[in-house]
Amino acid sequence: MDRIIGIDYGRRRTGLAVSDPLGIFASALDTIDSTKLIDYLKNYAIGERILRFVVGYPVNMDGKPSEAQADVDQFLKTLAKAFPEVPVTLEDERFTSVLAHQVMIDGGMKASQRKDKRSVDKISAAIILQSYLDRTSGSSASFDPALVPDSLSRNKTKRRK
């Protein structure tokens, strides 16, 4: 199935998220050691077709490059070599860690669980990807009632005995 991959790249760890096949929802996928990221993505691409990478791009509040931007730029070169046919979109990643912590609090995660930076990374990747999906879906997204299984359809007629 077709997927879009969200990436919150870090020098040591990288959070990953994936879209549903329709490109509507983002879900946290995994947190990977950054040195193993390209191999992970290649293995993932064996079972799923990757349509696009959405990479969080670190920018300071004043719009100037952040300290981490050089690391992300280097990763982007490596990604382009490994997946030359897959387009890459850069998405502003400001506040994603703050939002990820809020998501964990709202989701009822205990304080001890919220300290796990691996969770923050993959939730941040999901926020980055969802931001892209929301921005690009616009009014072009349409609902096809034919895709709803009969068991979920309200139009299904019920027989009375």
Sequence and secondary structure as in RCSB ss.txt:
>XXXX:A:sequence
MDRIIGIDYGRRRTGLAVSDPLGIFASALDTIDSTKLIDYLKNYAIGERILRFVVGYPVNMDGKPSEAQADVDQF
LKTLAKAFPEVPVTLEDERFTSVLAHQVMIDGGMKASQRKDKRSVDKISAAIILQSYLDRTSGSSASFDPALVPD
SLSRNKTKRRK
>XXXX:A:secstr
 EEEEEEE  SSEEEEEEE TTS  EEEEEEEEGGGHHHHHHHHHHHSEEEEEEEEE B TTSSB TTHHHHHHH
HHHHHHH TTS EEEEE TTHHHHHHHHHHHTT  HHHHT HHHHHHHHHHHHHHHHHHHHHGGG    GGGS G
GG TT      
